[in-house]
């Protein structure tokens, strides 16, 4: 269960920004949106709004980058540069390290893991654990000095080997996992339940959906999810076949054709087929059906729904954390709403999965049962750095400069107020109206 994520000095993000899934105090709206594990609580979803270029995607990309670093850093070469991409618009930050920190619940403990890095090395790395009492350090690293506490669970021999083997551009946590240090392996299991999806370019997600399809239980859940979207598709099937070079377009140049054949020869591909009802001349249903390839004849929204169905169902079944950028892209607002509701409803989310998504769909502010602490906004400050803030932290000061600022009410028309610019995080397009088009000739 994810509790919090921090990032600073990454792409459009200069100073430290925080996304918290801790429920805000004294909020009573939609209490079913609060998950509980052991003695800890967290929200089941976070929505992030903001204009294009405000940094929403960079925030989600930072989460994905941390996940990638954890999984691959110990397996890269000693000369592989780190994915350092600092904020460039304020003096001094271009040479400062990037910071990522994540807090999560695992096996009844609260873990806080973080790092600071530049292009060449991991400068700081730390892992803390909190049980019934205070938070304790499991390890702290500064450059090549790694201080491990006795509380870090694992063979002392393996931990010593990990200290010796950790390169300057690799994470100690990842090296510990590679050398079978027990607590590091458990933490990796949590990160295996952490996944990001690009809501626009969803084609790669179909491979996970295909893998899950091989399991009859997952296949049934994917079909059920798809049927509830009311896309007039009565069934889905996947067929597999060996790669056949004769099916390649004859106009492909020989050098490219040979490269494709070399890469795909002997491999198995698959096709997704959708089934539709057939109607008679009077428009009445018949018992006949028609099948066609989903990728060839279905809409972009229907294809996206199938592509991401695997990651969605996997997260719900396994209690994972799913991150989707541009969740509404190519999909109708009701399809988007129904997908989010899968995570908000305890009946469809019994395993306490979490969803973090960026969106421009303001209809969700009116029709989605999101608490105020589940709605975030991103905008640029005066020096063009991304800042994020929650609606639960938003206050109004009256015209008399009252010392008692008023919090946003839960029954407020949030969509209307957002369009009015009261929350900020909206595009400033006033100069567009002064554009002189003129006439041709």
Buried (B, 14 or more C-beta within 10 A) or exposed (E): BBBBBBBBBBBBBBBEBBBBBBBBEEBEBBEEBBBEBBEBBBBBBBBBBBBEBBBBBBBBBBBBBBBEBBBEBBEBEEEEEBEBBBBEEBEEBEEBBBBBBBBBBBBEBBBBBBBBBBEEBBBBBBBBBBBEEEEEBBBBBEEEEBEBEEEBBBEEEBBEBBBEBBBEBBBBBBBBBBBEBBBBBBBBEBBEBBBBBBBEEBEEBBEBBBEBBEEEEBBEBBBEBBEEBEBEBEEBBBEEEEBEEEEBEEEEEEEEBEEBEEEBEEEEEEEBBBEBEEEEEEEEEEEEEEEEEBBEEBEEBBBBBBBBBBBBBBBBBEBBBBBBBBBBBBBBBEBBBBBBBBBBBEEEBEEBBBBBBBBBBBBBBEBBBBBBBBBBBBBBEEEBBBBBBBBBEBEEEEEEEEEEEEBBEBEEEBBEBBEEEBBBBBBEEEEEEEEEEEEEE
